[in-house]
């Protein structure tokens, strides 16, 4: 698991892709040097970039060869992540990348293609599938009750995300309240010596802060 890292997807259909290379419009400003390019499949390319002494891996994934809009870049979520994605139009941000966090082992390219295809296919819900709908109500004050009301789809995704957090220490998934305005739900698995006193209390009644 030492080679396994979190990769976060950004949506980049407007970024030119020429001769197997990405051409972000702001590349000159951020000065990342490309150290390695590898074509893993018709729908997947691996790039290794470097800035000063740090490196960042990314995978260009084509969801549909016939649809120019289905283009994503899975970027290693390390200290260079924010600066790296700032090269792309809109900072690489768009709602479509929700729910596409994944952990990848850069030493196993064949497994990466399978994993990214799975992540991409999970983005879309069939007409007869339920959206993962979940309302979370925290404690108003100490000893107050907390509630999680969810459909089966949301509980299944929560269960899978908890398993991911147990394996990799953290996870993020996308859920929907009943008005379909999606939100990110973050899970962090702490160590036994975690300093809980560093966190604010979770109560949302302002009298209890």
N, C-alpha and C positions, 0 to 999 in steps of 0.2 A: 504494500500500500504506500510505500515511500514515494513512488512515482505518480501517485494519484492526486490530482488537484481539482479544485472547483473551476468550472468554466461557465461563463454567463454569455448568453446569446444577445447580439444586437442585430437589428433589422437593417440591411444595407442594399436595397434594390437599386438605388441611384448611384452607387459607387462603381465607376468603370472597372471592368475586368478584362484585361488585355494580355493575350499570350500567357495565360495561367497566373497572372499577377494582378493584385488589387492596386488601384490608382486613386487613393483618397485625395480629395482636393486640398486638404490642409497638411499634407505629408511634409512639405518643406519646412513648415513652421515648427513641427515637433521633432524632426530629425531622428526618426527611428531608422536603424540600419537593418536590412534584411540579411540574415545569416544563412537561412536554409529554406528551400522550397521543395515540396514533394507532392506529386499527384498520386493520391491513394486510390481514387476511383473517378469515374466521369463526373460524379456529383460531390467529390470531396478533395480538398487541397489542404495541406499542412504548411504553415509558415512559422518560422522562428525569427523574431525580431530582437534587436539589442539596442539599449541606450546606456551609454557609459559602461558600467560593469554588470548591469542587470539584463536579464532576458525575459521574454514573454512569448508563449506559444499561442497560436490561434488556428482555427480550422474554418475554412470557407466551405459552407454547406449549401448545395443547390437542392431545394426541396422538389422542384419540378423543372426538368430541362427545357420544357416547352413554355414555361411561365416565368418571364423575367422578374416578376414581383416576388417570387419565393426564394430569396437569397438571404442567408444569415451568416454571421461571423461569430463563432464561439471563441471567446477570449479568456485566457487564463486570468483568474481573478487574484492578481497579486498587486504589489505596490505600484506597478506601472499602469494598472488597468484604466483608471480615470483619464490619465493623460493620453494613453493609447487610443481610446475610443473617441477622444475629442477631435481626432483627425477627420472623422466622418461627418457627413451632412447631418445636422440636427444632434450632434453628439452621439449618434447611433441609437437614440432613444425613440421607441415607439411601443405602443401597447402590445404589439404582436409578440414581443419577446417574453411576455409573461409566461411563467410555467416552464421555461426552457433551461433552467439551471441543471447542470449535470456534472458528475465527477468522472474524469477521464484519466487514463494511464497513457502518457505520451509514448511509452515504449511498446504499445500494442495497437498499431494502426488498424488492423483488421477488426478488432473489437470496437474501435472508435466509430467506424462506419455503421456498424450494427446499432450501437448505442444512440448515435445521433438520428438515425432513421426512426428509432423507437420514440425518442423525445419529440421529433417533428410530427410523427403520426398521432401522438397523444395530444397535440394542440387542438385537434378538431373533434368536435362532438357530432355523432350521428343524430339524425332527426329523432330517433327513438331513445337517445341517451339523455340522462339528466345532467344538468349543469351542477357542479359541486357547490351547492348553496349552503351557507353557514353563517349564523349570527352568533357573535361572541359577546357576552355581557359580563364585565368584570365586577369585582367587589366594589361596592360603594364605600364601605368602611371595614375596619377590623371585625372579624367574625361574620361578615356579610357573605351571602351566597354568591357564587359565580355560576354562570350558565353557558353551555355550548349547545346550540340547537342546530342540527345539521341533517341533511339527507344522506342516504347511503353512499352516494358518489363522493360527497365531501369527506365523510368519515373514512372511506377507503383511501382517499388521497392523504388524509391526515395520518393514517396508520403507516402508509408507505414513507411519508416524510419523516415521521418519528424514527422509523428504521434507518433512514438515511442519516439522521442526526446522531443516532447511536453509533453508526459506523464511521462517520466523518466529522462529527462534532457540531455540524450546523446544517440547516436545510431551509429552503424557501419554497412555498407553493402559492398558487393563485386560487382564491376562493371568491364567491359572489354572494352578496346579500340578496334579498328578494327583489331589489330594484335593478339587479344585474350590473351594478357598478363595481367591477372587480377590484380586489385589493390583495396586496401581498401579505402573507402570514409567515413570520420568521420563527424558527425554532433553534435554540442554542442548547447544547448539552455541556454543562459545566463540569469542571474537575471537582474532586472532593474538597480541595482547599480554596475553592472560589471565594472571593471576598464579597459576600452578599451585601455588606454594609455600604459598598460603593454605589449600589443601585437605589433609586427612589422607590418608595413603597408603591404598590400597584393600585391603591385605592383612587377612585375617580371623583369622590366627593371632596371638594376643595378644602372643606373644614378639616379633613383628615390628612392633608399633605404634611 
